[in-house]
Amino acid sequence: MATILRDWSYRYQWLYDGISRIASLAVGGEARFRQLALEGIDITPESTVLDLCCGCGQTTQFLVQRSRQVTGLDASPFSIQRAQRNVPEATYVEAFAEAMPFADATFDIVHTSAAMHEMTPKNLQRIFQEAYRVLKPGGYFLIADFHRPQPWMMPGIALFFGLFETETAWQLLDLDLVKMLQEAGFTHCDRQLYAGDSLQVLQAQKKC
């Protein structure tokens, strides 16, 4: 069940942005958080990049600095409108991540940040399959999202989830995303943990 604070955080961008900035201090600030999954990935001006569940363009703004071919996808028309204002350099598509309106092997990179915890395990399976489908051979699927933290971090995570998240965030803590990515066909699945293990960053590659 959504809380009123969660509703406000989506309705008022200043509140969402403030929460994001505070939460990202654990990894060195929002700019670093938004680019953690991109570390070590070669993105050129000609790379085709999909910012999956792009929200209001919080990560899209960094992607367009690297590539001239960035597409943002989100199911929320409200978020798409904000993203278009915030980062007009990208192209935007309103659609569900579970059914992307793109041809097979369209993108070199599919990136998603702080969005997969909004999905049920069943939807996650479908999204991973779709990401695999729309990636070119050798392309990368990049994910940054919650992970089950060390015990000393759990009270803080529980408070944050209670105020701003729903049951799907709790469900994500019990999922093995590496295994799910491998089941979708990805290879070379690398996972790095940050902030007392509360944040996981995954880089998974499609077979060449």
KAURZI-V571925 format. One record per residue. N is the residue number from 1. RES is the residue in three letters. PSI is psi in degrees with one decimal (999 if undefined). D_CENTER is the distance of its C-alpha to the mean C-alpha in Angstrom with 1 decimal. Layout:
n=N res=RES psi=PSI d_center=D_CENTER
n=N res=RES psi=PSI d_center=D_CENTER
This chain:
n=1 res=MET psi=134.0 d_center=21.5
n=2 res=ALA psi=143.9 d_center=19.9
n=3 res=THR psi=166.6 d_center=21.7
n=4 res=ILE psi=-32.3 d_center=23.1
n=5 res=LEU psi=-37.7 d_center=21.1
n=6 res=ARG psi=-44.8 d_center=17.8
n=7 res=ASP psi=-43.9 d_center=19.5
n=8 res=TRP psi=-37.4 d_center=20.6
n=9 res=SER psi=-29.0 d_center=17.3
n=10 res=TYR psi=-29.8 d_center=16.0
n=11 res=ARG psi=-36.7 d_center=19.5
n=12 res=TYR psi=110.1 d_center=20.1
n=13 res=GLN psi=-33.9 d_center=17.7
n=14 res=TRP psi=-34.5 d_center=19.8
n=15 res=LEU psi=-44.7 d_center=19.2
n=16 res=TYR psi=-46.0 d_center=15.4
n=17 res=ASP psi=-38.9 d_center=15.6
n=18 res=GLY psi=-43.2 d_center=18.2
n=19 res=ILE psi=-42.7 d_center=16.4
n=20 res=SER psi=-42.3 d_center=13.4
n=21 res=ARG psi=-41.5 d_center=16.0
n=22 res=ILE psi=-46.0 d_center=17.9
n=23 res=ALA psi=-35.4 d_center=15.2
n=24 res=SER psi=-8.5 d_center=14.1
n=25 res=LEU psi=-26.4 d_center=17.8
n=26 res=ALA psi=-19.8 d_center=17.6
n=27 res=VAL psi=15.2 d_center=16.0
n=28 res=GLY psi=14.2 d_center=18.0
n=29 res=GLY psi=164.4 d_center=16.6
n=30 res=GLU psi=-39.4 d_center=13.8
n=31 res=ALA psi=-43.0 d_center=14.3
n=32 res=ARG psi=-42.8 d_center=14.1
n=33 res=PHE psi=-45.3 d_center=11.0
n=34 res=ARG psi=-17.9 d_center=9.1
n=35 res=GLN psi=5.3 d_center=10.8
n=36 res=LEU psi=-44.0 d_center=11.0
n=37 res=ALA psi=-16.0 d_center=9.1
n=38 res=LEU psi=-10.6 d_center=11.4
n=39 res=GLU psi=128.5 d_center=14.5
n=40 res=GLY psi=-0.5 d_center=17.1
n=41 res=ILE psi=129.0 d_center=15.7
n=42 res=ASP psi=107.5 d_center=18.3
n=43 res=ILE psi=117.7 d_center=17.1
n=44 res=THR psi=169.5 d_center=20.2
n=45 res=PRO psi=-23.3 d_center=21.2
n=46 res=GLU psi=-3.7 d_center=21.7
n=47 res=SER psi=136.8 d_center=18.4
n=48 res=THR psi=121.3 d_center=16.8
n=49 res=VAL psi=132.6 d_center=13.1
n=50 res=LEU psi=122.0 d_center=10.7
n=51 res=ASP psi=97.7 d_center=7.8
n=52 res=LEU psi=130.8 d_center=6.5
n=53 res=CYS psi=56.9 d_center=6.5
n=54 res=CYS psi=-13.2 d_center=7.5
n=55 res=GLY psi=-133.7 d_center=9.4
n=56 res=CYS psi=13.4 d_center=12.3
n=57 res=GLY psi=21.2 d_center=11.3
n=58 res=GLN psi=-37.4 d_center=10.4
n=59 res=THR psi=-27.1 d_center=8.8
n=60 res=THR psi=-35.8 d_center=10.8
n=61 res=GLN psi=-29.0 d_center=13.8
n=62 res=PHE psi=-32.7 d_center=13.4
n=63 res=LEU psi=-38.8 d_center=12.8
n=64 res=VAL psi=-14.5 d_center=15.9
n=65 res=GLN psi=-16.6 d_center=17.9
n=66 res=ARG psi=-32.4 d_center=17.6
n=67 res=SER psi=147.1 d_center=17.8
n=68 res=ARG psi=0.6 d_center=19.9
n=69 res=GLN psi=67.3 d_center=18.2
n=70 res=VAL psi=131.3 d_center=14.7
n=71 res=THR psi=131.8 d_center=13.8
n=72 res=GLY psi=132.5 d_center=11.4
n=73 res=LEU psi=134.6 d_center=11.1
n=74 res=ASP psi=149.8 d_center=11.0
n=75 res=ALA psi=-12.7 d_center=13.5
n=76 res=SER psi=116.5 d_center=14.8
n=77 res=PRO psi=-31.5 d_center=17.7
n=78 res=PHE psi=-44.9 d_center=17.8
n=79 res=SER psi=-41.0 d_center=14.4
n=80 res=ILE psi=-43.4 d_center=15.3
n=81 res=GLN psi=-42.5 d_center=18.6
n=82 res=ARG psi=-43.0 d_center=17.2
n=83 res=ALA psi=-39.6 d_center=14.9
n=84 res=GLN psi=-36.7 d_center=18.1
n=85 res=ARG psi=-40.3 d_center=20.1
n=86 res=ASN psi=-38.5 d_center=17.8
n=87 res=VAL psi=75.5 d_center=17.0
n=88 res=PRO psi=-11.2 d_center=19.7
n=89 res=GLU psi=-19.8 d_center=19.5
n=90 res=ALA psi=164.6 d_center=16.7
n=91 res=THR psi=144.1 d_center=17.4
n=92 res=TYR psi=145.7 d_center=15.8
n=93 res=VAL psi=129.4 d_center=15.9
n=94 res=GLU psi=111.9 d_center=16.0
n=95 res=ALA psi=167.4 d_center=15.2
n=96 res=PHE psi=142.5 d_center=13.6
n=97 res=ALA psi=-25.0 d_center=11.0
n=98 res=GLU psi=-14.3 d_center=13.7
n=99 res=ALA psi=72.7 d_center=16.2
n=100 res=MET psi=133.2 d_center=15.1
n=101 res=PRO psi=51.2 d_center=18.2
n=102 res=PHE psi=152.5 d_center=18.3
n=103 res=ALA psi=161.0 d_center=20.8
n=104 res=ASP psi=146.3 d_center=20.5
n=105 res=ALA psi=50.4 d_center=19.7
n=106 res=THR psi=-35.7 d_center=18.5
n=107 res=PHE psi=148.2 d_center=15.8
n=108 res=ASP psi=-32.7 d_center=16.0
n=109 res=ILE psi=133.9 d_center=12.3
n=110 res=VAL psi=123.5 d_center=9.2
n=111 res=HIS psi=142.6 d_center=6.0
n=112 res=THR psi=137.0 d_center=2.4
n=113 res=SER psi=124.0 d_center=2.2
n=114 res=ALA psi=43.5 d_center=4.5
n=115 res=ALA psi=-30.4 d_center=4.6
n=116 res=MET psi=-22.0 d_center=6.1
n=117 res=HIS psi=-6.8 d_center=8.9
n=118 res=GLU psi=-8.0 d_center=10.1
n=119 res=MET psi=148.7 d_center=11.2
n=120 res=THR psi=158.9 d_center=14.5
n=121 res=PRO psi=-38.6 d_center=15.2
n=122 res=LYS psi=-43.8 d_center=16.9
n=123 res=ASN psi=-35.9 d_center=14.2
n=124 res=LEU psi=-42.5 d_center=11.8
n=125 res=GLN psi=-44.0 d_center=14.7
n=126 res=ARG psi=-41.0 d_center=15.0
n=127 res=ILE psi=-41.9 d_center=11.5
n=128 res=PHE psi=-38.8 d_center=11.9
n=129 res=GLN psi=-39.9 d_center=15.3
n=130 res=GLU psi=-40.5 d_center=14.3
n=131 res=ALA psi=-42.1 d_center=11.9
n=132 res=TYR psi=-41.7 d_center=15.0
n=133 res=ARG psi=-45.1 d_center=17.3
n=134 res=VAL psi=-8.8 d_center=16.0
n=135 res=LEU psi=145.6 d_center=15.7
n=136 res=LYS psi=155.4 d_center=19.0
n=137 res=PRO psi=132.2 d_center=20.8
n=138 res=GLY psi=-3.9 d_center=19.7
n=139 res=GLY psi=165.4 d_center=16.3
n=140 res=TYR psi=139.3 d_center=13.1
n=141 res=PHE psi=119.7 d_center=9.9
n=142 res=LEU psi=129.9 d_center=7.6
n=143 res=ILE psi=134.7 d_center=5.2
n=144 res=ALA psi=122.8 d_center=5.4
n=145 res=ASP psi=-177.5 d_center=6.6
n=146 res=PHE psi=156.6 d_center=10.2
n=147 res=HIS psi=153.9 d_center=13.1
n=148 res=ARG psi=121.2 d_center=16.7
n=149 res=PRO psi=171.0 d_center=18.3
n=150 res=GLN psi=154.9 d_center=21.8
n=151 res=PRO psi=-37.3 d_center=24.5
n=152 res=TRP psi=-18.3 d_center=25.2
n=153 res=MET psi=-15.1 d_center=21.7
n=154 res=MET psi=-41.1 d_center=21.7
n=155 res=PRO psi=-40.8 d_center=23.8
n=156 res=GLY psi=-41.1 d_center=21.4
n=157 res=ILE psi=-41.2 d_center=18.3
n=158 res=ALA psi=-39.5 d_center=20.6
n=159 res=LEU psi=-45.7 d_center=21.6
n=160 res=PHE psi=-46.4 d_center=18.2
n=161 res=PHE psi=-40.8 d_center=17.2
n=162 res=GLY psi=-31.7 d_center=20.7
n=163 res=LEU psi=-35.5 d_center=20.3
n=164 res=PHE psi=-11.0 d_center=16.9
n=165 res=GLU psi=175.7 d_center=15.3
n=166 res=THR psi=-173.1 d_center=16.7
n=167 res=GLU psi=-23.3 d_center=17.8
n=168 res=THR psi=-30.8 d_center=14.6
n=169 res=ALA psi=-41.5 d_center=13.2
n=170 res=TRP psi=-39.5 d_center=16.5
n=171 res=GLN psi=-37.1 d_center=16.3
n=172 res=LEU psi=-33.9 d_center=13.2
n=173 res=LEU psi=-23.1 d_center=15.3
n=174 res=ASP psi=3.1 d_center=17.8
n=175 res=LEU psi=145.3 d_center=15.8
n=176 res=ASP psi=95.7 d_center=16.1
n=177 res=LEU psi=-30.7 d_center=12.9
n=178 res=VAL psi=-46.6 d_center=15.0
n=179 res=LYS psi=-40.9 d_center=17.7
n=180 res=MET psi=-38.8 d_center=15.6
n=181 res=LEU psi=-41.5 d_center=14.3
n=182 res=GLN psi=-37.9 d_center=17.9
n=183 res=GLU psi=-27.2 d_center=19.2
n=184 res=ALA psi=-7.2 d_center=17.2
n=185 res=GLY psi=-7.2 d_center=19.0
n=186 res=PHE psi=150.1 d_center=16.9
n=187 res=THR psi=172.4 d_center=19.0
n=188 res=HIS psi=49.8 d_center=18.8
n=189 res=CYS psi=111.4 d_center=15.9
n=190 res=ASP psi=136.0 d_center=15.6
n=191 res=ARG psi=130.6 d_center=14.2
n=192 res=GLN psi=140.7 d_center=14.8
n=193 res=LEU psi=143.5 d_center=15.1
n=194 res=TYR psi=165.9 d_center=15.4
n=195 res=ALA psi=59.0 d_center=17.0
n=196 res=GLY psi=31.8 d_center=19.3
n=197 res=ASP psi=8.7 d_center=17.0
n=198 res=SER psi=-12.2 d_center=14.9
n=199 res=LEU psi=130.0 d_center=11.7
n=200 res=GLN psi=138.2 d_center=10.8
n=201 res=VAL psi=121.8 d_center=9.5
n=202 res=LEU psi=139.1 d_center=10.2
n=203 res=GLN psi=113.5 d_center=11.6
n=204 res=ALA psi=137.2 d_center=13.2
n=205 res=GLN psi=140.2 d_center=15.8
n=206 res=LYS psi=142.8 d_center=17.5
n=207 res=LYS psi=139.4 d_center=21.3
n=208 res=CYS psi=999 d_center=23.4
